[in-house]
Amino acid sequence: MSAAEALGTDLSGIMLDIGRRARAAAGVLAFATPESKVKALHAAAEAIDTRRDDILSANALDMRAAEGKGISNAFLDRLQLSDKRIDGMIEGLRTIADLPEPVGKVMAEWTRPNGLTISRISTPLGVIGVIFESRPNVTSDAGALTLKAGNAVILRGGSDSVNSTRAIHACLVEGLKAAGLPADAIQIVPTTDRAAVGEMLRGLAGNIDVIVPRGGKTLVARVQSEARVPVFAHLEGICHTFIDASAELGMAVDVTLNAKMRRTGVCGATETLLVHRAVVDTHLKPVIAALIQRGCEIRGDATVAAMIPEAIPATEADWHTEYEDAILSVKIVADVGEAIAHIGKYSSHHTEAIISEDPAAVMRFFNEIDSAILLHNASTQFADGGEFGFGGEIGIATGKFHARGPVGVEQLTSFKYLVEGNGQTRP
C-alpha cells in the first residue's frame, strides 16, 4: 500500500501538496537551459533501456491482473508492453530531446508607426495534469513532451497500469536528477483512489493550468464535464475512410486494412468505411474479403449486406459507434458529396481519409470536412504525434482553441508579448 493510500483520509492534502510542488518545479523549468532538458531526456531514455527487464516485469503483473478481470482484447493491447514498444518509448524520448527548443522562440516581431517594437515570445504553459487509462507509454510521452516545453506534469494513470507506470516514472526521475532538474517536475499520483481525479479536475488550488485526458469515452466525458481548468481532449475517435471512384484497388485494400486492423483499439482506427458506388463492383469485395480474412466483423448497409454474405445489417447506432475492436461499419455513397455529408453528421472530428486519384475530389474532401486530421492515400492510423515528427504526443485534441490534432511540444507552450519603447506615451 502506498503512503497516499495509507493516508487516504488526507487525500485532498496530499494532492494539494503535489500541486504546490509541481508549481514550484514549473518555476524552475521555465528558466531551465535547453541543454539541461536535453540531458534529462537522454538520461531517461538510457534508464528505460537499462531497466527494460524491470519495466517488462512490472507490465507482466498488470497484464495478469487485467486478464483475470476478463478485460477486452483491445484494452489488453493498449496495456501491453514489449521490447518493440519500449524501443518506441526510447526513440520517442530521444526524438523529443533533439527537437528545436520551443521556449523563448520569437514567434513574430513588428514595429508600430510610433516606434514601439512588439515581439511575441513562446513560454511554457506551467503545470499540466494528465489523466490516462491503460496505456503505460503515456507516462514516457507526457513526461518528455511537457519537460521539453518547460512544464511540470502531474500524471494520474489507471489502476490497471499502476505497476508499469511507476517503473517508467522512476526512469524519468532518474533523468531529471542526472540533469540537476527538480524531481517534482514529473510526478505521479501515488494512489489509485478515483477521488484523486476529482481533486485534479478542481485544479489543485490553481496549481494545474491544463488537463489532458487519455482514455475511454467515460473518462473524457467526466473530465470535460467537471474540469475547472482548460482541457485538451477528444471525446471519441469515430474515424472514416472513403474509397473514391478513382481509387487504385491495391491501395484501397492495403490502406483500408491497415486503417482498421493494424491496432483496433487506438483512437485513429477507422470505424466506418465509405465506398463510392461507381467502384462497388470492382473494389467492395476485395477490400471486405481482406478485412474478413483478418478477423474483422462487417456491419453494412443494404447494398453491402446483399453483396457480402458475412455482413451483418448495420443499424443507425453503428454509424455513431467507436468500436475499438475488429468491427467495421460500411456504407455505399453516391459521390464525394455524400461521403462528406455522412462524415459531417457522424464524425467526432478526429481523423478522416480519402483514397483517390482525383485531385478535385481530394481538394473538396480537404476543404469541406472539419476534422482535426485529414489524409489522402494514407491510413488513419497515422493520426499520431510520433508519426507527425513530434516524438510522441500527450493526446489528440479535436477542439479549436489553442491546440488541435496531436498535442506535441509546440502545443504545450503559450506566449507573451514583449514591447520595447523609447519614452512613448499614448495620446
Secondary structure, DSSP 8 states (H G I E B T S, - for coil): --HHHHTGGGHHHHHHHHHHHHHHHHHHHTT--HHHHHHHHHHHHHHHHHTHHHHHHHHHHHHHHHHHTT--HHHHHHH---HHHHHHHHHHHHHHHTS---TT-EEEEEE-TTS-EEEEEEEE--EEEEEE-S-THHHHHHHHHHHHTT-EEEEE--GGGHHHHHHHHHHHHHHHHHTT--GGGEEE-S---THHHHHHHTTTTTT--EEEEES-HHHHHHHHHH-SS-B---S---EEEEE-TT--HHHHHHHHHHHHHS-TTSTTSEEEEEEEGGGIIIIIHHHHHHHHHTT-EEEE-HHHHHH-TT-EE--HHHHT----SSEEEEEEESSHHHHHHHHHHH--SSEEEEE-S-HHHHHHHHHH---SEEEESS-GGG-STTTTTSSS-S-EE-SSSS--EE--TGGGEEEEEEEE-SS----
